[in-house]
C-alpha cells in the first residue's frame, strides 16, 4: 500500500467522521440564525402596536418613536435601557428575558464548541505530522494527546449537551407541549448520565493487569535454566528477568506490565517487574541453538528498554480505548467519539512502525549472537508449531465424532514432527507471523530478509526434521508435570466449550450422544395450570391431556395467548396435517409463564438448529463440498468457537 493511499484511507475513515464534532453546534447556530430575528421582530412589533394604540401621542412624536424603535435592539427594550419606551414595559412578557438569554447563550456556546474543535483538530493534525522514531518521543506524544483529547472531549460533551438542552428549551418556550417537555427530560437525563460516566472513565482507576495462566519458575526449581539465561542476558547487556512463567501458549514473550498469575481456583498472585514467558510444549521441540536464539531475541527487548516503554505506553492506549468505548454508548457522545478516535489511530500508526523497528533490532541481535540460520530456524519452527496447534484445535473443536479430554496435547505430541517436515510444501510462510498475546509482529519473510537469510527449502526442511527433545525443556525441574497440569486445565475448559457447541449439532443416535445433549438440555417437568406438569426433553414435549407427544421438528410456531385464560398454543404438522395443541398456564403467574415459554423456546431452538445443521451436512456430503461452520445462523447462546 502506498503512503499516499494510506493517507487517503486515514482521511476518509477517521478525519471526515471527526468533523461530526461540529454537527450539533452548527445545527444550533442555524436554528438561532433563523428564529432569533423572528423573536426580535415579535418584541418590537408589540411595542409598535402599543405606540399606535396610545392616543395622547401626536403625529410627529409618534413618528419619532417609530424611527427610534426600529433602530433599537430587542435587548434594550427587554432590559429597559431606553427611557423613551419604559411607559410600554407592560408589553414585555415574563419569558422574554430567558428566551433572549437562551438565544445568546446557545450562540456563544456553539461558536465556542466550533472554535475549540477547530483548534483541537489542528493540534491533533500537527501531532500527526510528527513521526516519532523512539519510544520516548512516542510516549510524550501519547501523554499529551491523551490529556488534551480527554479534557477537550469532556468540555465539548458538557458544552454540546448544554446547547441541545438550550435548543429544546427554546422549542418548549415556543410550543409548550408534553412531547417537547418529555424530550427535554430525556436529553437532560442522557446528558447527565453521559457526562458522569465519561468523567468516571477519565478519572477512575483502570485495572491494567493481565491474567496469564502458567507456573512461576523459581531459581531453586530450575537452577540450570536460570544460569544459562543469565549468560544469554550477559551477551546482550541486560539484567535477567525478575520472573519466568512457564505455560502452554504458542510462543515466548516479555513484558513489564503487571501480571496476574492464577495459583489455584481461589488464589491469584500479582507479578510486577520484568517477566519472561516460555512455552513448555514449544521448548520441548526447539533444539538448543534455536532456543538460544529465540531467548536472545526476547532478552534484546529488555536491553533496548522496549518493555519499559511498553509498560508506560500500554496504559495510555487501554485508557483511551476505555474512553472510546464509553463515548460509543449514545448519540449525544458519538461526535466526541469520532473526534477522540483520530489521535488514537495516529498514535497506533506511529507505534506500529516503532514496534516494527524494535523487532528488527531484536532479530539482528539474536542473529548476531547465535547465527542467522539458528534464529531463522527457531522462528520458523515457532510459526510451524503455532500453525499446527491451531489446526489441531480446529479439528478437535469441529470434530463430528465425540472425543475426550487430552486430544490436543496428544495430537501435538504425535503429529508435529511429520507436520514440520512438510510445512513448506503445504503452508506458504510469506505473510505468517509469530504468535504474541499483546503485539503483532512483522511478516516472517520480511524478518528473514532483514537478517540477510536466503536459505533454500531443503535446508529448512532438514533443520525442521530434528526430533530431539529441546535441552531448555529439560533444564526446568518437573517440566513434564507442569506441562501436563497446564494441559489438563486447558483441555477441560476446551472440552466444555466443544460440548457446548456440539449439542447444537447432534440428533442423538446412541447413549453417548444422548448423554452429552442431556447434560446441557436435561429432561424437565414444569408446573402449569391445574396442578399439572409439562414434560420437556431435547426432542419433544408431552402433556397428560394430549393424545400424543409433539416433536420439536413438527412444530411450526409457538404463540403465547392471554384472554380470560392464559395458554401456549402450539401449531404443528403431522403427516402433512396442520394441528394445534394447548398448554394451559396459571393466570397472572408471570414467573410460570416466562419459565415455560423460555424452556420451550430454548429446547426448540436447539432441535431446529441441529436439524438444519444435519441437513447442510448431508447436502455438503452429497455435493462433495466442505461445510462452512458459520453458514447456519446459531440461536442465542450457541458458542461460536474458541
Secondary structure, DSSP 8 states (H G I E B T S, - for coil): --HHHHHHHHIIIIIHHHGGGGHHHHHHHHHHHHHHHHHHHHHHHHHHHHHHT-TTS-HHHHHHHHHHHTTS-HHHHHTT--GGGGGGGGG--TTHHHHHHHHHHHHHHHHHHHHHHHHHHHHHHHHHH----SHHHHHHHHHHHHHHHHHHHHHHHHHHHHHHHHHHHHHHHHH--HHHHHHHHHHHHHHHHHHHHHHHHHHS-----EE--SEE--GGG-HHHHHHHHHHHHHHT----SEEEEE-SSS-EEE-S-EEEE-SSS-EEEE-S-EEEEEHHHHHHS-HHHHHHHHHHHHHHHHTTHHHHHHHHHHHHHHHHHHHHHHTSSHHHHHHHHHHHHHHHHHHHHHHHHHHHHHHHHHHHHHHHS-HHHHHHHHHHHHHHHHHHHHHHHHHHT-SS---TTHHHHHHHHHHHHHHHTHHHHS--TT-----SS-----HHHHHHHTT----HHHHHHHHT--S--HHHHTSTTHHHHHHHHHHHHHHHHHHHHHHHHTTT----SHHHHHHHHHHS--EEEE-GGG-EEEE-SSEEEETTSSS-EEGGGEEEEEEEESSSEEEEEEEEETTEEEEEEEEE-TT-HHHHHHHHHHHHHHHHHHHHHHHHHHHHHHHHHTT----TTSS---TT-----
